[in-house]
Amino acid sequence: MYEAGDDESMKNIAAAVDFGTSKIVTLLAESGGFSRCDIIGSGTVPYDGYMDGGWNAPDKLAQAMRSAISAAELEGKTHIREVYVGVPCEYIRVLTAEAAVPVSAQDGRASDEDVNLVQDTAADQLRLAEQVGVVIHRSPAWFRLDGGKKTMSPVGLRGTSLQAKVSFILADPAFIDQANQLFGELGLTVMGFLSPSMGESLLLVPLEDRDRAAVLIDVGYLNTEFSVVEGDAVVYHAVLPMGGGHISADLATDLEISMRAAEQIKREYIFIPDEFDPVGDPEVLDDEGHRLSFPREFVQKSVEQSTGELVRMIDLAVKEAAQLMGPRSQIFMTGGGLSMVRGGREYLSEKLGRPVKIPMAKAAKLNSPVYASALGLVDLVFDSI
């Protein structure tokens, strides 16, 4: 974190690095302005990502990191010395517990000390000291007094017992050690580790929907992240081993074309065309510049068979998390794997049998589902500092 000069009213400047499954994004932001912070520099570099808890091309990782950071420095006209690092979804675990403590004040009003104590008690119930992982977030889903109405602001309310549901996000120590080493080799100091999963949940899901518990589905390139968020906490988290890249890979195999050509066909595909949409046979240029055409029915079968497999995984996750959701719980979808394909939201909604929304971050730059994770991370950085 840096502080600008007096002419900038001592604005805070911070850099955050987000590891997606297909790209590394570095965002340089300063406090104030359009929302909590303004993006003044960004760098996005494709890389091979991670899968099953490991990097797909570890020998190329440092160079991709360096390139993303350099691009953000160039645009932001600032030299980055310190970074906040997002812990990828495959390297986190979410644990939750409910706890209760007596209200300590004689007048029966809950205090800040009671709020801290009930969260400490939840941590003790989970025996966090014995868990494998580093706690990077402690967040309340709700508080209530004497079994009454749930609230996020219990201080000052009367009662004899303060209850709370608390979420803890733990990061894999191996990732933290490796990240510290990699950034250290680049001459950078890691100021903290944060969960982009939590950041984008709080950034994208409106408070009124979080009060009822909501689902955020982030369809990435190599995996899909499924989170249930309640209050200020992620209370359920799962990583599904399929993303938009698998749809493209199946297309490439079925049509016997390159991944580049398959990606182009997928991006131009329309799940539910209307009378104004072109429904001709998809065309694409091969690597030698020759125009190839494929019957729409063949492309449709490949795309929707792959997407249907992803939807079945999502539907199973919805069923497994059903006990944490209510009848009015809203489902949101983000990420570049499906949100950017026309009709993808409607297709998912139809198959799940419930409404699905695509939320947009209130950001002046990079306001796209592709950057939802990175924007959530940088928003969480400024919330933390």
C-alpha positions, -999 to 999 in steps of 0.1 A, spaced: 0 0 0 12 35 -8 0 70 0 0 96 -28 13 131 -22 -6 160 -6 -20 171 -40 -38 138 -41 -53 142 -7 -33 113 7 -52 87 -13 -42 51 -6 -29 31 -36 -27 -7 -35 -20 -35 -60 -38 -69 -61 -29 -100 -80 -57 -125 -90 -48 -160 -103 -76 -172 -126 -77 -205 -143 -67 -190 -177 -52 -155 -168 -33 -136 -142 -48 -101 -135 -30 -74 -116 -50 -44 -106 -36 -11 -93 -62 10 -75 -65 41 -54 -91 49 -28 -121 72 -34 -138 82 -66 -164 62 -84 -169 36 -57 -147 24 -28 -117 26 -52 -107 35 -87 -87 13 -110 -57 33 -123 -37 4 -138 -43 -31 -149 -24 -60 -165 -40 -92 -178 -18 -120 -190 -29 -155 -203 -13 -185 -187 -19 -222 -183 -37 -219 -149 -40 -245 -123 -60 -278 -118 -63 -304 -91 -43 -283 -67 -13 -277 -89 0 -253 -116 -3 -266 -151 29 -250 -163 49 -240 -132 80 -231 -152 61 -203 -170 43 -189 -139 69 -164 -127 71 -148 -162 34 -145 -165 33 -128 -130 60 -104 -140 43 -95 -172 9 -88 -155 25 -67 -129 46 -47 -154 16 -39 -175 -3 -26 -144 28 -5 -135 30 9 -170 -6 19 -172 -7 32 -136 26 50 -139 36 36 -105 63 12 -94 47 -17 -75 67 -28 -44 39 -45 -24 10 -66 -34 -21 -83 -20 -26 -118 -33 -58 -136 -41 -59 -172 -30 -74 -192 -59 -106 -212 -52 -89 -246 -53 -66 -235 -24 -93 -225 1 -116 -242 25 -147 -228 41 -157 -238 77 -187 -225 96 -200 -228 131 -228 -215 153 -221 -203 188 -237 -185 217 -224 -164 247 -241 -146 275 -246 -109 271 -221 -94 295 -235 -59 302 -258 -54 332 -282 -35 311 -286 -65 288 -273 -47 257 -249 -65 234 -214 -50 231 -185 -52 207 -168 -74 233 -197 -98 231 -196 -98 193 -159 -107 193 -163 -133 220 -191 -152 202 -169 -153 170 -140 -165 191 -163 -192 206 -172 -204 171 -135 -206 162 -130 -227 193 -158 -251 184 -141 -257 150 -107 -262 168 -91 -241 141 -56 -244 157 -57 -281 147 -70 -275 112 -46 -276 82 -47 -241 67 -42 -205 75 -73 -185 85 -75 -155 61 -111 -144 68 -135 -145 98 -169 -133 88 -204 -133 104 -234 -146 85 -258 -133 112 -262 -125 148 -294 -127 169 -303 -123 206 -323 -149 224 -332 -167 192 -349 -136 177 -346 -120 143 -313 -122 125 -292 -90 123 -258 -79 112 -257 -51 138 -264 -66 172 -245 -40 193 -268 -21 215 -297 -46 212 -311 -61 244 -310 -98 253 -295 -124 276 -277 -145 250 -260 -135 217 -259 -162 190 -240 -161 158 -232 -181 127 -196 -175 117 -176 -184 86 -138 -190 84 -119 -192 52 -87 -212 54 -59 -210 28 -36 -238 18 -2 -232 36 16 -246 5 1 -219 -17 10 -192 7 46 -204 10 50 -207 -28 34 -173 -34 57 -156 -9 87 -173 -26 76 -163 -61 68 -127 -53 100 -124 -32 120 -135 -63 103 -107 -82 114 -82 -54 78 -78 -41 64 -80 -6 31 -97 0 10 -75 23 -17 -101 28 -36 -130 14 -73 -126 6 -101 -147 -9 -114 -134 -43 -143 -158 -37 -154 -138 -8 -146 -105 -24 -167 -110 -55 -196 -124 -34 -197 -92 -13 -192 -70 -43 -217 -85 -67 -245 -99 -45 -267 -71 -31 -271 -69 7 -308 -77 6 -301 -109 -13 -273 -119 11 -297 -114 40 -318 -142 25 -287 -163 15 -278 -163 -22 -258 -184 -46 -229 -171 -68 -217 -193 -96 -184 -182 -112 -179 -202 -144 -142 -200 -152 -121 -215 -179 -110 -247 -162 -134 -249 -132 -166 -235 -118 -168 -220 -83 -200 -224 -64 -206 -203 -33 -235 -196 -9 -232 -162 7 -252 -151 37 -247 -118 55 -210 -109 52 -199 -145 49 -194 -174 24 -211 -202 42 -207 -229 15 -180 -234 -11 -174 -260 -38 -152 -262 -69 -167 -280 -98 -140 -296 -122 -155 -281 -154 -155 -247 -170 -159 -229 -203 -126 -243 -216 -141 -278 -215 -169 -267 -238 -144 -254 -263 -122 -285 -259 -152 -308 -267 -160 -286 -297 -124 -288 -310 -125 -326 -307 -160 -330 -323 -153 -306 -352 -116 -316 -355 -105 -280 -353 -80 -260 -332 -88 -247 -297 -86 -211 -311 -112 -218 -337 -134 -237 -312 -132 -207 -288 -144 -184 -317 -174 -207 -324 -183 -209 -287 -182 -171 -283 -205 -166 -313 -229 -194 -304 -264 -184 -293 -282 -208 -270 -317 -195 -275 -319 -175 -308 -349 -153 -315 -363 -143 -349 -338 -115 -352 -307 -137 -346 -287 -153 -374 -291 -191 -373 -270 -200 -402 -242 -226 -401 -212 -213 -379 -181 -204 -399 -145 -200 -388 -111 -196 -402 -86 -225 -396 -50 -219 -388 -41 -216 -425 -68 -190 -432 -92 -214 -449 -129 -208 -442 -147 -237 -425 -184 -241 -421 -202 -266 -398 -239 -275 -396 -256 -256 -367 -272 -288 -355 -238 -305 -351 -224 -275 -333 -255 -272 -311 -253 -309 -301 -216 -305 -290 -220 -272 -272 -252 -282 -254 -240 -317 -245 -209 -302 -228 -229 -274 -212 -255 -298 -200 -228 -317 -181 -217 -285 -164 -254 -277 -156 -258 -311 -140 -229 -304 -117 -243 -270 -108 -277 -285 -101 -262 -312 -78 -243 -284 -59 -276 -265 -56 -293 -296 -41 -263 -302 -17 -265 -266 -5 -303 -265 -3 -304 -266 35 -285 -233 35 -309 -215 11 -344 -202 15 -374 -201 -9 -364 -166 -19 -327 -173 -24 -314 -158 -57 -289 -174 -80 -262 -152 -96 -238 -162 -124 -205 -145 -133 -171 -154 -149 -162 -156 -186 -170 -193 -191 -207 -190 -197 -219 -155 -189 -203 -141 -221 -221 -166 -243 -254 -152 -256 -283 -171 -240 -261 -188 -214 -279 -172 -185 -313 -182 -199 -301 -217 -207 -289 -222 -171 -321 -208 -157 -342 -231 -178 -323 -262 -169 -322 -253 -131 -359 -243 -131 -352 -211 -113 -342 -175 -121 -305 -167 -127 -291 -131 -128 -258 -118 -141 -246 -91 -116 -224 -62 -127 -198 -46 -105 -201 -8 -100 -167 -2 -116 -157 25 -141 -132 1 -157 -131 -37 -165 -169 -39 -157 -173 -74 -171 -179 -109 -157 -145 -118 -169 -129 -95 -143 -154 -101 -115 -130 -121 -93 -102 -95 -97 -126 -66 -89 -139 -84 -59 -104 -90 -47 -93 -53 -50 -126 -42 -33 -118 -65 -4 -83 -51 -2 -96 -16 4 -122 -29 28 -94 -45 47 -70 -15 48 
